[in-house]
Each structure stands twice: as C-alpha cells, then as structure tokens.
C-alpha cells in the first residue's frame, strides 16, 4: 500500500478504500517483514509513520504466546508458515477478527483457526 509500482498496490488500496475507516491491526513481525519487502528507505519510513500516527494498531504478544506460534508453524511446515504468518493466526485467534488483507492468499486460504474456522480474505 506504500509502493505505487508494486503490482498489488491497486487491489490493496482499493480494498482499503472499500473498508472505509476500519482500523488496521497487525503484529510487529509483519511490520518488520513489510519494511524488508519495501526495500526503499522512504517507503519504509512511510509505513512506520503510518503506524506512528495511529492509522494501524500493532498488537503485542509475549514469550508465552510463542508456544502457539511454534505449534502452528510445525502444523503448516509444508507451506511453510513463517513467523509473521503465525503471528497473524495468533492475532485472529486472540481477537476473533478473521478478516485479513493479504497478498498471501494461498496460505491464508489454507490456514485454520481454532475449531477449524477460516480466514475471510479481503
């Protein structure tokens, strides 16, 4: 959503416009991964500024929560599920929010939340 040259820019920004003023919620592993993928420092700063200004909330987890992360990563090792993805599965399980805005559709169509609940991809 910060790199206009990215092929996902138009669909992502379109989805964000359709969602209106919904608060975006993520985790620090996802922010870290996104800044790495953005590559350019000005775009990384734009993302961090977006978080800093309160347009996106970043959920905290503790070392105790890592037990869940490791279990999901082991369960989906054939994908493989990375740390950032596991943190989003944890976040959905914790909050009950199953709507997810991602370009990683194949993985999030496969992942299941507790009691077999599916993500709703935006």
Secondary structure, 3 states (H helix, E strand, C coil): CCCCCCCCHHHHHHHHHHHCCCCEEEEHHHHHHHHHHHCCHHHHHHHHHHHHCCCEEEECCCHHHHHHHHHHHHHCCCCCCCHHHHHHHHHHHHHCCCEECCCCHHHHHHCECHHHCECEEC
